[in-house]
């Protein structure tokens, strides 16, 4: 598995491919397919829109330069310098005013020594090549570990962004369906209230039924307002992540047509795959980085050997100062005592490695815990959906019976209102359970480091199946 989230980067192409709606049509044909916002495309938009992730990418690019910097310490270091020097000095000649230089100096150039004024022009080229340096060689390994850790950090950030988009998306879907169901509930209760009011006006109804229906209607209105607020919050979160204002609709089809697959394989197989968890891989790489850093610190105990070459040329008005020098040397630097700095530095690195090792252990435990929780929750959700499906069927039959009973005078209006409220609440609970199950399945894929565009498409297809309108809507 790669350390980047490349499996999702091509999600937009897959999401826009004509085969995607074809897959939906083949799965279960329906009179009308509601077009939901496409989750893979939203993730690609989030990748482009997220400033924190962009910051991490720039940090990665900056960290990649550490490799070149580390290698540069093992390559020749060439420098050139030049300068002009004017010097006045007191010497034997300048301090003796009675001295006659004509008997000693043969040319005007020699007078510079008598005058005590010299003018030098010099330049130098030098080269230094490290021949043996444990610290510098290990610095390359450290730099490469830094880059790998930075890449994994970006991949972890992409993973978290994907889950944030998915969670906001599922929350928006649930809230939109709640709004639709509660609106249908409000309309039904409004009709029930008008009927109760009309019956009371005609003298064949009970005022208690009017008050009860009004109370249920007011509660339905309040619940719908709350659901609308939840929808706005979810849509606002999606807009923050993707930069797009989205619409989800409110339709909801036959819930019993939605099937959630079991988790393939057994628990032990999933636990084994947690080694590919990105958080675990990042913690492992950070441990390797800490070990590499400690090795660099230990390099301070070793000597360094370098080859030094230089060439210099000095021109002066004093002919005795003119020179051309070429030098070659092999230099050995052996650290003997630095006041305990190297030992303290190494101990610091070793303690950092121990801290990273503890972080790795914690990351592994969290990944394994997430796998256990997700597998257990997915299995529980499937059982809960089965029970809720039966409850919805029973509630629908009970509502029909209560309505007939009220017409025959065998049931009162309260029974009808209770049955109606129970049916809508069960449908909302069913949608919420599907949402939780889909979220847990994606968390499971994250826990084993295998979240990809196919998981997003599968989630989309499930929600599309729920959003289909059919003759069984209601």
Secondary structure as GFF3:
##gff-version 3
##sequence-region A 1 474
A	DSSP	alpha_helix	6	9	.	.	.	ID=ss1
A	DSSP	alpha_helix	11	16	.	.	.	ID=ss2
A	DSSP	alpha_helix	18	27	.	.	.	ID=ss3
A	DSSP	alpha_helix	39	49	.	.	.	ID=ss4
A	DSSP	alpha_helix	51	72	.	.	.	ID=ss5
A	DSSP	beta_strand	77	88	.	.	.	ID=ss6
A	DSSP	three_ten_helix	101	103	.	.	.	ID=ss7
A	DSSP	three_ten_helix	108	110	.	.	.	ID=ss8
A	DSSP	alpha_helix	111	115	.	.	.	ID=ss9
A	DSSP	beta_strand	117	132	.	.	.	ID=ss10
A	DSSP	alpha_helix	134	201	.	.	.	ID=ss11
A	DSSP	alpha_helix	207	242	.	.	.	ID=ss12
A	DSSP	three_ten_helix	255	257	.	.	.	ID=ss13
A	DSSP	alpha_helix	267	272	.	.	.	ID=ss14
A	DSSP	three_ten_helix	273	276	.	.	.	ID=ss15
A	DSSP	alpha_helix	278	298	.	.	.	ID=ss16
A	DSSP	three_ten_helix	299	301	.	.	.	ID=ss17
A	DSSP	beta_strand	304	316	.	.	.	ID=ss18
A	DSSP	three_ten_helix	319	321	.	.	.	ID=ss19
A	DSSP	beta_strand	323	333	.	.	.	ID=ss20
A	DSSP	alpha_helix	341	407	.	.	.	ID=ss21
A	DSSP	alpha_helix	413	447	.	.	.	ID=ss22
A	DSSP	alpha_helix	453	467	.	.	.	ID=ss23
###
